[in-house]
């Protein structure tokens, strides 16, 4: 998990204009979203089919530790809003109070305002998940 997360823990957006940050690649972003969901979304059942051999909560907790505040907030304001929304949802569902409070603190009022005023795809979903964090 840590190796997968170290790939997106690099500064966002990429400091090198010739290099694309992995979260900006649609397929890469979907992989991280699927890992945070804990399984693949089934269009037939309209739900996530959880993987019995993978802990999405453990992945989310490692995400907090490895990717960290600065990069997580930056990708939330960019092309990683769906990924961060899943992270928030997973922490709300499976994190302890301390982890929820830590993630909530990363997204203070000024950051939420930036997201609200921004024009990123997935902003509505992200704001909904951030609101769930605010209830703690």
N, C-alpha and C positions, 0 to 999 in steps of 0.2 A: 504494500500500500504506500509506503513511504517513497519508494522509487517512482511510482505513478504520480504521486503528489509533488515530488520535487520538480517534475517537468513543468508544472504550472505555477510553481512558487517563484519563478523568475519575475522581475519587475514588469508591471503592466501599465501602459502598453510597452511593447518591446522597445528597449533603448536603441537598438540597431534598426534603422529604417528598412534595411534589406531583409530583416528577419521577422517573421510573423510569430506573435505569441501563440502558443498552442490553443488557448481558449478561443481565439478568433477563428479557428478552423471548425466548421460546423460539425464534422464527424467526431472530432476530438471532444468538443463540448458535449455532444450527445453521450459519449462514453462516460464522462464524469457524471452527467446527470443520471444515467442509468445506474451507475455504481452507488450514488447517493440515494436513489430510489430503492435500491436493494434488489432490483430485478428488472426484467424487461416489461414494458407496457404492452398489454394485449388489447388490440382493437376489438377483438371478439367479445371479451368479458368486460372491456372498458375499465380495467384495473391493472395494477402492477402484479405480475406473477413473481413472488419473492424467490430468491435463490436460497435453497436450504443450506448451502455451504459457504455463505458469505454474510458478513455482518456489516450492514450499511451504517449502523451507529458507530461501530469501530472506525470505519472509513471516514465518517463525518468528524469524529473526534481527532483523528490524525490530520484531517484537512485543516482544522483549527490550528493545530500545533505546527504543521509543516508549511502551509501556505501563509498563515499569519494574517494579521489585521490589515496592513498596508495593501498587500496584493489582493486580498479578498474584497476590500472596499473598492479598489480600483476596477476589478473585473465586474463588480456589481453595477458600476456606472458605465460599463462598456458592453462588450459582446457576451459577457458571462452572467447576465442577469438571471437566466433560467437556472444555471448551475448554482448560483448563490441562493436563489429561491428554494431549491431542493435542499441545500445545506441547512437553511433556516428551518425548513419543515422537519428535517431529520433530527435536528437538535431539539426542536420543540417536542417531538414525539419521544425521543430516546435519551436526551441529554439530562444531566442532573441540574440542579438549580444554579450552581456555579458556572457551568458551561453556557447555560441560557443567558445568565447575566453578563458574561464576558462577551458573547456574540451581540447581545442587545447594546452593550456599551460601544461596540465598534460602529454601530449605526445610529449615532446621535441625531438630534433634530436637524442639524445643518446638513448632514449627509443625506437624510431622508428627503429634505427639501431639494437638494441637488438632483436626486433621483426623480422626484416628482416633476421638477422643471425640465429634466432632460428628455431626450427623444430616443430612448433605446427600446428595442424590441424586448418584450417581456416585462416591462416596467410595472404593469398592473399586477401581474402574478407576484413579482418580487415585493411590491408594496403590501400586498395581502399577507405574505409570509412574515414580513417585518412587523406588521401589526400584531401578528400572533405572538411574537417575541415581546412586544410592548405590554402584554397582559401579565408579564412576570415582574 
